[in-house]
């Protein structure tokens, strides 16, 4: 296991909370209309930051694929030339927009933009683990709320496959995903779950091994082996399963399933994705990086089968 049981459990529960909250936000924002013919239509009002793009399905997948590639290149350039302040500026704008979208579902007022700015400023200027991870849950609900209406379950499945392949290549082949993650952690503005901790077990092992040594050597050993560590889960690993389960929920509603029933059945996908994440975290080894999306996608597809069969 890469992290302690406590840290692993925190990641798992936070991930599941984010998935269920995202589904709830999508469900609350949806406007459902049943036609005389029996057909069910779903619409979403304009978001707090403006209308959604006009494209659909394969166009959405193409747009997101290009956006992922451009975003990766952009962050790698910032990391190469050590430009943390540029990253902080773009990070602030993205956080503000996503939080505003989510809050706009609950607060029908122009004040939502100002409230989102306050959240974004606190997140950027006064970062701490609690604020960071709570706002991440809000952020990815907003991102999924923008994207879900633009996809069907079929095209969301295609998106999962493409992102999974990219994740494998970016982590195990080129390694640039690791470079981007380290750059973001160094700026203290990581896009995803970020849980710093101190490994007490490592401290104990270091003290035992270094007991006969000089004090200065003990301090150096502690710093090297028992210092602060962190558990991370990338933002994409949170939002793509959320998008997938959201499209399935809306697909169920269009097929005539009551909205609450559709929410519960889509939650099965979130549960299976969480189990897949737990499997990865338990099987992972310290000091190694793993692409999470292939595991999460497998969990999503397994959950889809169960959700449709119920």
C-alpha positions in Angstrom: 0.0 0.0 0.0 1.4 3.3 -1.1 -0.1 5.4 1.8 -1.2 4.6 5.3 -4.7 3.1 5.7 -6.0 6.4 7.2 -4.7 8.5 4.3 -6.0 5.9 1.8 -9.4 5.9 3.4 -9.5 9.8 3.3 -8.8 9.7 -0.5 -11.4 7.1 -1.1 -14.1 8.8 0.8 -13.3 12.2 -0.6 -13.5 10.8 -4.1 -16.8 9.1 -3.5 -18.2 12.4 -1.9 -17.1 14.3 -5.0 -18.8 11.8 -7.3 -22.1 11.9 -5.5 -22.1 15.6 -5.0 -21.4 16.1 -8.8 -24.4 13.8 -9.6 -26.6 15.8 -7.2 -25.6 19.1 -8.7 -26.4 17.8 -12.2 -29.7 16.4 -11.1 -30.7 19.6 -9.3 -29.8 21.8 -12.4 -31.7 19.6 -14.9 -35.0 20.8 -16.3 -37.1 17.8 -17.2 -40.1 18.0 -19.6 -42.3 15.2 -20.7 -43.8 15.7 -24.2 -47.4 14.5 -25.1 -45.7 11.8 -27.2 -44.1 10.4 -24.0 -40.6 11.6 -25.0 -38.6 13.0 -22.1 -36.4 16.1 -22.8 -33.7 17.4 -20.5 -32.4 20.9 -20.6 -30.1 23.0 -18.4 -30.3 26.7 -17.9 -27.4 29.0 -18.7 -24.6 28.7 -16.2 -23.4 31.4 -13.9 -20.5 32.2 -16.3 -22.5 32.1 -19.5 -23.9 29.7 -22.1 -22.4 26.3 -22.9 -20.6 25.6 -26.2 -22.9 24.7 -29.1 -21.1 21.5 -30.1 -22.3 18.0 -29.1 -21.0 14.4 -28.8 -18.0 13.7 -31.1 -17.3 17.5 -31.4 -17.2 17.6 -27.6 -14.8 14.7 -27.4 -12.6 16.3 -30.0 -12.7 19.6 -28.2 -11.7 18.1 -24.9 -9.0 16.0 -26.5 -7.4 19.1 -28.0 -7.9 21.0 -24.8 -6.1 18.3 -22.8 -3.1 18.3 -25.2 -2.9 22.1 -25.3 -3.2 22.3 -21.5 -0.5 19.7 -21.0 1.9 21.5 -23.3 1.1 24.8 -21.5 1.8 23.4 -18.1 5.0 21.7 -19.3 6.3 25.0 -20.7 5.5 26.7 -17.4 7.4 24.0 -15.5 10.3 24.1 -17.9 10.7 27.9 -17.5 9.7 28.0 -13.9 6.7 30.3 -14.1 4.6 29.6 -11.0 2.9 33.0 -11.0 1.5 32.5 -14.5 0.1 29.1 -13.4 -1.4 30.8 -10.3 -3.2 33.3 -12.5 -4.7 30.7 -14.8 -5.5 28.4 -11.8 -7.4 31.3 -10.1 -9.5 31.9 -13.2 -10.3 28.3 -13.6 -11.2 27.8 -10.0 -13.4 31.0 -10.0 -15.3 29.9 -13.0 -15.9 26.3 -11.9 -17.0 27.3 -8.4 -19.3 30.0 -9.8 -21.0 27.4 -12.0 -21.7 25.1 -9.1 -22.8 27.8 -6.7 -25.1 29.2 -9.4 -27.2 26.0 -9.2 -28.1 26.9 -5.6 -27.8 30.8 -5.6 -29.9 32.5 -8.2 -28.2 35.9 -7.9 -25.4 37.8 -9.6 -23.7 37.8 -6.2 -22.6 34.2 -7.0 -19.7 35.6 -9.1 -18.4 37.6 -6.1 -18.8 34.7 -3.7 -16.9 32.5 -6.1 -14.1 35.1 -6.2 -13.8 35.0 -2.4 -13.5 31.2 -2.5 -10.9 31.3 -5.3 -8.8 34.0 -3.5 -8.8 31.9 -0.3 -7.8 28.8 -2.2 -4.9 30.5 -4.0 -3.7 32.9 -1.3 -4.3 30.9 1.9 -4.0 27.3 0.8 -4.5 24.6 3.3 -5.6 20.9 2.9 -9.1 21.3 4.1 -10.0 24.4 2.0 -8.1 22.9 -1.0 -10.0 19.6 -1.0 -13.4 21.0 -0.2 -13.2 23.4 -3.1 -12.0 20.7 -5.4 -15.3 18.9 -4.7 -17.2 22.0 -5.7 -14.9 22.7 -8.7 -15.4 19.4 -10.5 -19.1 19.4 -10.0 -19.1 22.7 -11.9 -16.9 21.3 -14.7 -19.1 18.2 -15.1 -22.2 20.3 -15.1 -20.9 22.2 -18.2 -19.8 19.0 -20.1 -22.5 16.4 -19.2 -25.3 18.1 -21.4 -22.9 18.0 -24.3 -22.4 14.2 -24.3 -24.4 11.0 -24.6 -23.3 7.9 -22.6 -21.8 6.4 -25.8 -19.5 9.4 -26.4 -18.7 9.7 -22.7 -17.5 6.1 -23.0 -15.3 7.1 -25.9 -13.9 9.9 -23.8 -13.1 7.6 -21.0 -11.2 5.2 -23.3 -9.2 8.1 -24.9 -8.3 9.6 -21.5 -7.3 6.2 -20.1 -4.9 5.7 -23.1 -3.5 9.2 -22.6 -3.0 8.6 -18.9 -1.1 5.4 -19.5 1.2 7.1 -22.0 1.7 10.2 -19.9 2.6 8.3 -16.7 4.3 5.1 -17.9 5.8 6.2 -21.2 6.7 9.9 -21.5 6.4 10.6 -17.8 5.2 14.2 -18.4 2.2 13.7 -16.2 4.6 13.3 -13.3 6.4 16.4 -14.3 3.2 18.4 -14.3 2.1 17.0 -11.0 5.4 17.9 -9.3 5.3 21.4 -10.7 1.8 22.0 -9.4 2.7 20.6 -6.0 5.7 22.9 -5.8 3.4 25.9 -6.4 1.1 24.6 -3.7 -1.8 24.8 -6.2 -2.4 21.2 -7.3 -5.3 20.4 -9.6 -6.9 17.5 -7.8 -7.0 16.0 -4.3 -3.9 16.9 -2.3 -3.4 15.4 1.2 0.0 16.2 2.9 1.0 14.0 5.8 4.0 12.9 7.9 4.8 9.2 7.8 5.3 8.4 11.5 6.3 4.8 10.6 9.2 6.1 8.5 10.2 8.3 11.4 10.3 5.3 13.8 12.3 3.2 11.3 14.8 6.0 10.8 15.3 6.6 14.6 15.9 2.9 15.1 18.4 2.6 12.3 20.2 5.8 13.1 20.4 5.3 16.9 24.2 4.7 17.1 25.0 7.5 14.7 25.8 11.1 15.4 22.9 13.6 16.0 23.6 15.4 12.7 23.3 12.2 10.8 20.1 11.3 12.5 18.6 14.7 11.5 19.7 14.2 7.9 18.2 10.7 7.8 14.9 11.9 9.3 14.7 14.6 6.7 15.4 12.3 3.8 13.2 9.3 4.8 10.7 10.5 7.3 9.8 14.0 6.1 6.5 15.3 4.9 4.8 13.4 2.1 1.6 13.8 0.2 -1.1 11.7 -1.4 -2.6 13.1 -4.6 -5.3 12.2 -7.1 -5.4 14.3 -10.3 -8.4 16.4 -11.2 -9.1 14.4 -14.3 -9.4 11.2 -12.2 -12.2 12.9 -10.4 -14.1 14.7 -13.2 -14.1 12.1 -16.0 -15.9 9.4 -14.0 -18.3 12.1 -12.8 -19.0 13.1 -16.4 -19.6 9.5 -17.4 -22.0 8.8 -14.5 -23.8 12.1 -15.2 -24.4 11.2 -18.8 -25.7 7.8 -17.8 -28.1 9.4 -15.3 -29.5 11.7 -17.9 -29.7 8.8 -20.4 -31.8 6.9 -17.8 -34.1 9.9 -17.3 -34.6 10.2 -21.1 -35.6 6.6 -21.2 -38.4 7.3 -18.7 -36.7 6.4 -15.4 -37.8 8.7 -12.5 -35.1 11.2 -11.7 -34.4 10.0 -8.1 -34.2 6.4 -9.4 -31.8 7.5 -12.2 -29.7 9.3 -9.6 -29.4 6.1 -7.4 -28.6 3.9 -10.4 -25.9 6.3 -11.6 -24.5 6.3 -8.1 -23.8 2.6 -8.6 -21.3 3.7 -11.2 -19.7 6.1 -8.7 -19.5 3.3 -6.2 -17.8 0.9 -8.7 -15.3 3.6 -9.6 -14.6 4.1 -5.9 -14.0 0.4 -5.5 -11.6 0.5 -8.5 -9.7 3.4 -6.9 -9.5 1.6 -3.6 -8.1 -1.4 -5.4 -5.4 0.8 -7.1 -4.5 2.5 -3.8 -4.2 -0.8 -1.9 -2.1 -2.5 -4.6 0.1 0.5 -5.3 3.7 0.7 -4.0 5.5 3.5 -2.4 7.7 5.7 -4.6 5.8 4.7 -7.8 3.3 6.6 -10.0 0.3 4.9 -11.5 -2.2 6.0 -14.2 -5.6 6.0 -12.3 -7.9 6.4 -15.3 -7.6 2.9 -16.7 -8.7 1.5 -13.3 -11.4 4.1 -12.9 -12.8 3.5 -16.4 -13.0 -0.2 -15.8 -14.9 0.5 -12.6 -17.2 2.9 -14.5 -18.0 0.3 -17.2 -18.6 -2.4 -14.6 -20.9 -0.1 -12.7 -22.7 0.8 -16.0 -23.6 -2.9 -16.6 -25.1 -3.2 -13.1 -26.9 0.1 -13.3 -28.6 -0.8 -16.6 -29.5 -4.3 -15.4 -31.3 -3.1 -12.2 
